[in-house]
Structures are given as C-alpha cells and as structure tokens.
Amino acid sequence: MEATNITKDRITVAFSPEELAFLSNAINEALEAVEEWDFQTRTAETRKRAMEIRAQLGEFLDESKRLLP
C-alpha cells in the first residue's frame, strides 16, 4: 500500500490486489457482524454506503484479474 497523493480533501492510495481483497473482506465482516441499528455509530458509515464501497472494491478486483496473462 502506498499513498500516491495526499491533500486536505482526498487521499489517493495504491493497493495490491491482496490488500484490496483484505479491505473488501473486512467490510463484509462488519456488515455481517454489526447490527443495523449500531452500524453507523461503530463504523462512521451507513450500511448502504459500506455495501456500495464493497461492490466498488469487488469491481476493481475483477478488473485486476482480467489483466492477468
């Protein structure tokens, strides 16, 4: 993992596919383990947004697999 650009409003980070899979799995575990009523308090994000982020990470991982020889 490497921060490629850091500004006040945005941090751009380059992840290996393995690191990205780890983050996706961690989000999935949070979605399964944390009750809906407590999710935003414990994660600072809504369940809906967590699912959107997990889906985006999955798309990035799928794209990286398509690039394999």
N, C-alpha and C positions, 0 to 999 in steps of 0.2 A: 504494500500500500504506500502510495506516495502522494502528498499534496502537491499539485501542479500549479495552483493559483489560489491565493487567499486574499480576499477583500473584505470590507466591512459587511457586505450583504451576501456574499457567496463564497463557498469553499469548493474548489474543484479537486477531486481525488481520483487517482488512477488505482484500480483494484485488479488483482489477478482473478481469474475465474473462481479459484478456490475461495478467496476472500469474499467475493460477491455471493457465492453459494452459502458461506457461513452466515452472512448478514440476512440473506433470504430465509434460511432455516431458523435463525434467531427470531425474526419477525413472526414466522409461522408458529414457533413455540409460544411466543407471547400471546398470539391470537387464540391458541388452544388453552393456555393456562390461566389467563386473566379473565375474570368475569366481565361481562359487557358493562355493567354499571360502574366498574372500577378501572376500566381500561385507560381512559383518557387521563385520569388522575395519576396512574402509575407509569404511563409511557409518554405523557405530554403530547399525545396524538390520538385522533379518533380511530376507531376500528376500521371505518371505511377508508380512511387515508392510509392506514397500515396495509390494508389489502391492496390498494392501488400501488403502493410502493413495492410490495412483494411481487405483484404482477409485472411491474416495470423491470425489476431485477431479473425475473424469470425470462423476460423478453431479451434482455441484454445477454444472459447466459445462453439462451438458444441461439442468438446471433453469433456468439463466440464459437459455439460448437459447429455452426455451419462453415466457419472459416478454417476448420481443421482440414489438413490434407487427406 
